[in-house]
Amino acid sequence: MGRRPERCAMGWNQFSLIRCLIFRIYSIATTYSWFHQDLTFLRKKFIGNGFPTKLIDKCTNEFLAKLYEVPDDQVHTVSKKSITFVLPFLGQPSYLLAKRLRQLIGKFYPCVDLKVVFKRGFSIKDMFRFKDILPLECKSGVIYYIKCKKCGPSAAYLGKTKNTVYERFYSSNGHLNPRTENSALHGHISETGDPECEFVFKDIQILGNCSNDLRLRYMESVMLKLGKKQTLNTQEYSI
């Protein structure tokens, strides 16, 4: 671009002159690269004519700030989206981290309402249990689920027992007792005649438990209707 030498006197309004010339080269320059070159050249001219360096930089920064900075009083019409962030609680550092996160989100994402929630962190007591885990055989008052090892869910049984699981499967009328005559599990094996069809005790799944027999019946009735796929228990409900 063409430049005209400026003869500046100290009596001029330096502040207005600097801002005027910066705006002029910004309006004429077609690219940011040219704008930067012209601004550098203009700065050297001002310094050569005795203008204070701090005044030149102040005017330049104020002009660029108006172009790129978002005003603090800007009104946001978009409703804020609430986001919850979960952090482990580690004392004072957790509060400092939450404060810093809210500041950063508020600065760069003003349309987000960040909520920081603390949860209890891992402790030594989480490594130990107060009660021993009962083996499958000793559990009572449960809803159980067992399926054929070969056929899978297409030949499965869902039921309940208020006694222990072992008693339900191996007592005088238990599912896996060879002497039981009306066992749905034995009936499936007899119908298929496939030696690979079998029901393994250790594969039993516990779906729920309750010490109250009536509630246990309600639970079984709901699971028979809405629970896992099963075909061997022909009951629709147990109430």
C-alpha positions in Angstrom: 0.0 0.0 0.0 1.1 3.6 -0.5 2.3 5.5 2.5 2.6 9.2 3.1 5.2 10.5 5.5 3.6 12.0 8.6 5.2 15.0 10.3 4.1 14.8 13.9 4.4 17.5 16.5 4.2 17.0 20.2 1.3 19.5 20.4 -1.0 17.2 18.5 -3.4 14.9 20.2 -1.2 11.8 20.1 -3.8 9.4 21.4 -6.4 10.3 18.7 -3.7 10.3 16.0 -2.5 6.8 16.8 -6.0 5.3 16.9 -6.9 7.1 13.7 -3.9 5.8 11.8 -4.3 2.2 13.1 -8.0 2.2 12.0 -6.9 3.5 8.6 -4.4 0.7 7.9 -6.9 -1.8 9.2 -9.5 -0.6 6.8 -7.1 -0.6 3.8 -5.3 -3.9 4.5 -6.9 -6.8 2.7 -5.1 -9.5 4.7 -4.0 -9.9 8.3 -0.4 -10.3 7.1 -0.4 -6.9 5.4 -2.1 -5.4 8.5 0.7 -6.7 10.7 3.4 -5.3 8.4 1.8 -1.9 8.2 1.2 -1.8 11.9 4.9 -2.6 12.6 5.9 0.1 10.1 3.6 2.6 11.8 4.9 1.8 15.2 8.5 2.5 14.1 7.4 5.8 12.6 5.7 6.8 15.9 8.8 5.9 17.9 10.9 7.9 15.5 8.8 10.9 16.0 9.1 10.8 19.8 5.8 9.1 20.7 5.9 7.1 24.0 6.2 3.4 23.5 3.7 2.6 26.2 1.1 4.9 24.6 1.5 3.2 21.2 1.1 -0.3 22.7 -1.9 0.8 24.8 -3.7 2.2 21.7 -2.8 -0.9 19.7 -4.0 -3.3 22.4 -7.3 -1.4 22.9 -8.0 -1.4 19.2 -7.4 -5.1 18.8 -9.3 -5.9 22.0 -12.4 -4.3 20.5 -12.1 -6.6 17.5 -11.5 -10.0 19.2 -12.6 -9.8 22.8 -16.2 -10.7 23.8 -17.7 -8.0 25.9 -18.5 -9.0 29.5 -22.0 -7.6 29.4 -23.0 -9.7 26.4 -26.5 -11.2 26.9 -26.8 -14.9 26.1 -30.3 -15.9 24.8 -29.6 -19.6 24.8 -30.7 -21.5 27.9 -27.8 -23.0 29.8 -27.4 -26.8 29.6 -26.9 -28.4 33.0 -24.0 -30.8 33.1 -23.0 -32.8 36.3 -19.4 -33.7 36.8 -18.6 -36.3 39.4 -15.2 -36.2 41.2 -13.7 -38.2 44.1 -13.5 -36.2 47.3 -9.9 -35.8 48.3 -10.2 -32.8 50.7 -9.2 -29.2 49.9 -7.7 -30.1 46.5 -11.1 -31.3 45.3 -12.6 -27.9 46.1 -9.9 -26.1 44.3 -10.2 -28.3 41.2 -14.0 -27.8 41.2 -13.6 -24.0 41.4 -11.1 -24.0 38.5 -13.3 -26.2 36.4 -16.3 -23.9 36.9 -14.1 -20.9 35.9 -12.8 -22.5 32.7 -16.3 -23.7 31.7 -17.8 -20.3 32.4 -15.1 -18.6 30.3 -15.1 -20.8 27.2 -18.6 -22.3 27.4 -21.0 -19.7 28.9 -24.0 -21.7 27.8 -23.1 -24.6 30.1 -24.1 -24.8 33.8 -21.5 -27.0 35.4 -22.4 -28.8 38.6 -19.5 -30.6 40.4 -20.6 -33.4 42.7 -18.2 -35.2 45.0 -18.4 -38.9 45.9 -16.6 -40.8 48.6 -13.3 -42.1 47.3 -11.7 -45.5 47.8 -10.8 -46.4 51.4 -9.2 -49.2 53.2 -12.5 -50.6 54.4 -13.5 -51.2 50.8 -10.8 -53.9 50.7 -12.5 -56.0 53.4 -15.9 -57.4 53.9 -17.7 -57.5 57.2 -19.5 -60.7 56.4 -18.3 -63.9 54.7 -19.8 -64.7 51.4 -22.1 -67.6 51.5 -21.5 -70.4 49.0 -24.2 -71.0 46.5 -25.3 -74.2 48.2 -26.1 -72.3 51.5 -28.1 -69.4 50.1 -31.8 -69.4 50.9 -34.8 -67.3 50.0 -33.7 -66.7 46.4 -34.9 -66.5 42.8 -32.7 -68.8 40.8 -32.1 -69.3 37.1 -30.5 -72.4 35.4 -30.3 -73.3 31.7 -29.2 -76.3 29.7 -25.5 -76.4 29.0 -26.2 -77.2 25.3 -29.6 -75.6 24.6 -29.0 -72.4 26.5 -31.9 -70.0 27.2 -34.3 -72.1 25.0 -34.3 -74.7 27.8 -34.0 -72.7 31.0 -35.8 -72.8 34.3 -36.6 -69.8 36.6 -37.9 -70.5 40.1 -37.8 -69.6 43.8 -37.0 -71.4 47.0 -37.3 -70.4 50.6 -34.9 -73.3 51.5 -31.3 -73.5 50.6 -30.4 -73.8 46.9 -28.8 -77.2 47.6 -32.0 -78.5 49.2 -34.1 -77.3 46.2 -32.0 -79.2 43.7 -30.9 -82.3 45.6 -33.6 -83.0 48.3 -36.1 -85.8 47.9 -38.1 -83.8 45.3 -35.2 -81.7 44.0 -34.6 -80.7 40.4 -31.4 -82.7 40.0 -32.2 -85.6 42.3 -32.2 -88.7 40.1 -35.2 -90.1 42.0 -37.4 -87.1 41.3 -40.1 -88.1 38.9 -41.7 -84.8 37.9 -38.6 -82.7 37.4 -38.8 -80.3 34.4 -35.0 -80.5 34.1 -35.0 -84.3 33.9 -37.9 -84.1 31.5 -36.0 -81.9 29.1 -33.0 -84.3 29.1 -35.3 -87.3 28.5 -37.2 -85.6 25.6 -34.0 -84.6 23.7 -32.2 -87.8 24.3 -29.0 -85.9 23.8 -26.1 -86.9 26.1 -24.7 -83.4 25.9 -27.8 -81.9 27.5 -27.3 -81.4 31.2 -27.9 -78.9 33.9 -24.8 -78.0 36.0 -25.4 -76.9 39.6 -22.5 -74.4 39.7 -24.0 -72.6 36.7 -27.1 -71.5 38.7 -27.6 -67.7 38.7 -29.2 -65.9 41.6 -31.5 -63.2 40.3 -32.8 -61.9 43.7 -33.3 -62.7 47.3 -35.9 -62.0 50.1 -36.4 -63.5 53.5 -40.2 -63.1 53.2 -41.9 -65.9 51.3 -44.8 -63.8 50.1 -42.6 -61.2 48.7 -40.5 -63.9 47.1 -43.6 -65.2 45.4 -44.3 -61.7 44.0 -40.8 -61.4 42.8 -41.0 -64.8 41.0 -44.3 -63.9 39.4 -42.9 -60.6 38.0 -39.7 -62.3 36.7 -41.7 -65.1 35.0 -43.5 -62.4 33.1 -40.8 -59.9 32.5 -37.5 -61.5 33.4 -35.1 -63.7 31.5 -36.3 -66.1 28.8 -37.2 -69.5 30.2 -39.5 -72.3 29.0 -39.3 -75.2 31.5 -41.3 -73.5 34.3 -44.9 -73.6 33.0 -46.3 -71.5 35.8 -47.5 -68.0 34.9 -47.4 -66.8 38.4 -46.9 -68.2 41.9 -49.4 -66.1 44.0 
